[in-house]
């Protein structure tokens, strides 16, 4: 059963959309205790404000008449140092630091724009122009930040862009700062870690629709801003709207120690795969800082997203590959060994920098030990036979980390991270065969409701637990009722109330956002279902095999049982005479496969077209039939066999239900 966009179920029952409810006394007591145990570090406030030289004139960034970023949305966060009664005091402090926005001089020749995306964009003054690090998520926001830098610091052309890693908030805005023609002409370098394109595509294309929907919970994308709803994302204030794009790298960093001179700036790279991202790198600027006591220049260290001013997550709520906490810790230690003694400044892809060799070293040691502690203690208990949920309840972050703001869980959370460590080594299965083949939620829900003695009995038990402040148990129990009968108004409302209180209590911004988004959708229904965005700005950067992979996950296998189709494809704009434009694209055994560099003798049809037109077709800008009619596609053989594949491709929609069937 689904809920219509206006908040009514698609049946005769209905309920009214409701506003958030205030914290209960149980929640107020928990938050008061947390506040009494939290002490803000004024040094972080100084760091977050240091070097501010300008702000965007209005703080309102628009694209084609649509607002993609509005600084004023979180003005309420800036207005009070004291946390509202509905926000964890520690999270409120982080939210205020993330609300500081503008263009900052980090050091002579280095500036950052912060607060115009969840991530930072950094500008280095090269010999000829700007070297940009991480051009944000949105083209409009990246362009606005470049305009701000040019207006305040003098206009320069962009000569290079460095992607620190394969997450979209660090490359999606590239077309807002770089003309692709200039890249193709060799006027602009695009630098990224090895396997960047592969990992960017896996996340944003292969898993894009599902991850995008789950991300709306992690980042609270649909939550209104306010003390009872969205206050922060932990890593930054929020995620922007607007167009995203991708321009493939022209230079890939292949090994630690690799050096480049980029627009006159010497850079030494350190690869860190499978740490915060599957493809990521730190890098060091050895010649940029002032001279140290021995007369040797003290450099700048960019730690990408491997170090930020909070505990990161080892498995995001939006989904991703479980990250290597042990490797992550070792990479931070390697950065310390390689660059620490020569570093006067550390900056990153989120939050604010650290200044001074001793301060940087201490920060890196604490970050290093945080990820090592989570790894080692999780596996210690796993090897004693504890399950992920048992480990999550057993471990408590020691004061060595809770005493430091930058090792607290504003973005990640210890409870979730220990499960990610367990999953990386042992998978989702905890060893108990009773959990090898669980019923799916709707079936299990009906059985649990029956076991409880019916919906009324289950609700009576859950209301008593709610009155006692046991919101975790309420959420677990009433979830069964919602999945057994999503039209049960009382069940939906009680589940929403419980999730809401858990959200208010959360120190992690992502947990707060997930809980509060769930509560909102239980009351109002999920957002309207729409076709998943094609992200045309990214699609043009994909290789042919990446496009074929994206098509393959759309195949409705149940519709093509017993079918076998072999087709040859020739991409005229990729043909160098050595087979580079030749592909076999085939269906067999209800699965897609393809081969590059040749054609099959038994192919039923040959398709000749350009890659650019193929991107338009697969992205929905034009149909295959229209492309053939317009002469953009040439077919030789039996074109009807293509219908077997292209006529059985599924479509994906945003807005699918999460907190209900």
Secondary structure, 3 states (H helix, E strand, C coil): CCECCCCCECCCCCCCCCCCCCCCHHHHHHHHHHHHCCCCCHHHHHHHHCCEEECCCCCEEEECCEEEEEHHHHHHHHCCCCCCCCCCHHHHHHHHHHCCCEEEEEECCEEEEECCCCCCEEEEECCCEEEEECCCCCHHHHHHHHHHHHHHHCCCEEEEEECCECCHHHCCCHHHCCCHHHHHCCCCEEEEECCHHHHHHHHHHHCHHHHHHHHHHHCCCCCCECCCCECCCCCCCCCCCCCCCCCCCCEEECCCCCEEEECCEEEEEEECCCCCCCCEEEEEECCCCCECCCCCECEEEECCCCCCCCCCCCCCCCCCCCCCHHHHHHHHHHHHHHHHHHEEEEECCCCCCEECHHHHHHHHHHHHHHHHHHHHHHHHHHCCCCCHHHHHHHCCCCHHHHCCHHHCCCCCCHHHHHHHHHHHHHCCCCCCHHHCCCCCHHHHHHHHHHHCCCHHHHHHHHHHHHHCCCHHHHHHHHHHHHHHCCCCHHHHHHHHHHHHHHHHHCCCHHHHHHHHHHHHHHHHCCCCCEECCCCHHHHCCCCHHHHHHHHHCCECHHHCCCCCEEEEEEEHHHCCCCCCCEEEEEEECCEEEEEECCCCCCCCEEEEECHHHHHHHHCCCCCHHHHHHCCCCEEEECCCHHHHHHCCECCCEECCCCCCC
